[in-house]
Amino acid sequence: MAAPAPKSVLFVCLGNICRSPIAEAVFRKMAMDAGVADKWRIDSAATSTYEIGSSPDHRGQACMKKHGVPMSHVARQVTKADFTSFEYILCMDENNLSELNRKANLVKNYTAKIELLGSYDPQKQRIIQDPYYGSRIMWLASTLW
Ligand SMILES: N#Cc1ccccc1-c1cc(NCCCN2CCCCC2)c2ccccc2n1
């Protein structure tokens, strides 16, 4: 009997240096711990060109190191081919979702299921917010308004 086709998932956020490389690294560790890593193609990408070529954000790297999750990634932008070569494209917020759907609609016969990663959260936290400016700036903003 032929082996089933590998499953595939692409995690996407705005810059591919914070949320999506962490999601990729954690998912890969979960697959490895479950003994099914060889059955998955796992990657991450950006909707934007902001950080192409960059390593993951230092805060995320520190967090992954603290929790023993290997993370190694070079930021890239999502490509037309991704919309037909990945079974799932899972993103972080509504901006990512609308941008991905806009890009997908430029691809003839795209097959990827484009969803919010948070839609799988048992605690129903659908949106994974962009941490780029950190909580301090949000605190500052809250003191100003
Ligand atoms: N944009 C926005 C934005 C809005 C709200 C919260 C966060 C962000 C934000 C900003 C970033 N880079 C600074 C602006 C980049 N430049 C914007 C104008 C074009 C030239 C590039 C990020 C970089 C990597 C990952 C996530 C990021 N997220």
PDBQT file of the ligand as one rigid body, heavy atoms in Angstrom, charges set to zero:
ROOT
HETATM    1  N1  LIG A 201       3.358  47.809  10.241  1.00  0.00    +0.000 NA
HETATM    2  C1  LIG A 201       2.982  47.580  11.284  1.00  0.00    +0.000 C 
HETATM    3  C2  LIG A 201       2.546  47.267  12.621  1.00  0.00    +0.000 A 
HETATM    4  C3  LIG A 201       1.358  47.810  13.103  1.00  0.00    +0.000 A 
HETATM    5  C4  LIG A 201       0.910  47.491  14.395  1.00  0.00    +0.000 A 
HETATM    6  C5  LIG A 201       1.646  46.619  15.180  1.00  0.00    +0.000 A 
HETATM    7  C6  LIG A 201       2.834  46.089  14.691  1.00  0.00    +0.000 A 
HETATM    8  C7  LIG A 201       3.291  46.413  13.425  1.00  0.00    +0.000 A 
HETATM    9  C8  LIG A 201       4.554  45.830  12.944  1.00  0.00    +0.000 A 
HETATM   10  C9  LIG A 201       5.572  46.615  12.432  1.00  0.00    +0.000 A 
HETATM   11  C10 LIG A 201       6.725  46.013  12.021  1.00  0.00    +0.000 A 
HETATM   12  N2  LIG A 201       7.809  46.726  11.548  1.00  0.00    +0.000 N 
HETATM   13  C11 LIG A 201       7.889  48.176  11.636  1.00  0.00    +0.000 C 
HETATM   14  C12 LIG A 201       7.300  48.838  10.426  1.00  0.00    +0.000 C 
HETATM   15  C13 LIG A 201       7.892  48.258   9.162  1.00  0.00    +0.000 C 
HETATM   16  N3  LIG A 201       7.777  49.188   8.016  1.00  0.00    +0.000 N 
HETATM   17  C14 LIG A 201       6.350  49.495   7.718  1.00  0.00    +0.000 C 
HETATM   18  C15 LIG A 201       6.233  50.370   6.484  1.00  0.00    +0.000 C 
HETATM   19  C16 LIG A 201       6.951  49.728   5.293  1.00  0.00    +0.000 C 
HETATM   20  C17 LIG A 201       8.387  49.423   5.637  1.00  0.00    +0.000 C 
HETATM   21  C18 LIG A 201       8.465  48.551   6.862  1.00  0.00    +0.000 C 
HETATM   22  C19 LIG A 201       6.828  44.602  12.106  1.00  0.00    +0.000 A 
HETATM   23  C20 LIG A 201       7.968  43.917  11.679  1.00  0.00    +0.000 A 
HETATM   24  C21 LIG A 201       8.030  42.542  11.803  1.00  0.00    +0.000 A 
HETATM   25  C22 LIG A 201       6.971  41.817  12.346  1.00  0.00    +0.000 A 
HETATM   26  C23 LIG A 201       5.834  42.472  12.757  1.00  0.00    +0.000 A 
HETATM   27  C24 LIG A 201       5.756  43.872  12.646  1.00  0.00    +0.000 A 
HETATM   28  N4  LIG A 201       4.640  44.490  13.051  1.00  0.00    +0.000 NA
ENDROOT
TORSDOF 0
